[in-house]
Amino acid sequence: MSPLVRLGTDRAVVILRTVAALPHVVVAAAAALSLVTGLGPLAKVEAAMPFLAASLLTIPAGRSMLEFASINHKVPAAIAPLKIFATKLHMAWGLSLVLGLVLGKFLTR
């Protein structure tokens, strides 16, 4: 049985929302902590802002995945394409990480 079947669709959607929001929270917390303490690679505003801005680019992919899950979670057969939405979100995070690294390199020269 898949985790979705074991948890039930109602609980799985709640967990999906939490897991989708967690990377945004981690990026914001890491940037804030680095800015406040002055330690780490994001200690300057010029270095932290590209990562924060790039993480915001993933919100549309996450929102579409969560909307799809919220609408279709009652019908197990209709939830199968959720993997495609999750893959798109994963790709968006990868691209935003690369974008943040590139922008951070150019802005901190």
Secondary structure, 3 states (H helix, E strand, C coil): CCHHHHHCHHHHHHHHHHHHHHHHHHHHHHHHHHHHHCCCCCCCHHHHHHHHHHHHCCHHHHHHHHHHHHHHCCCHHHHCCHHHHHHHHHHHHHHHHHHHHHHHHHHCC
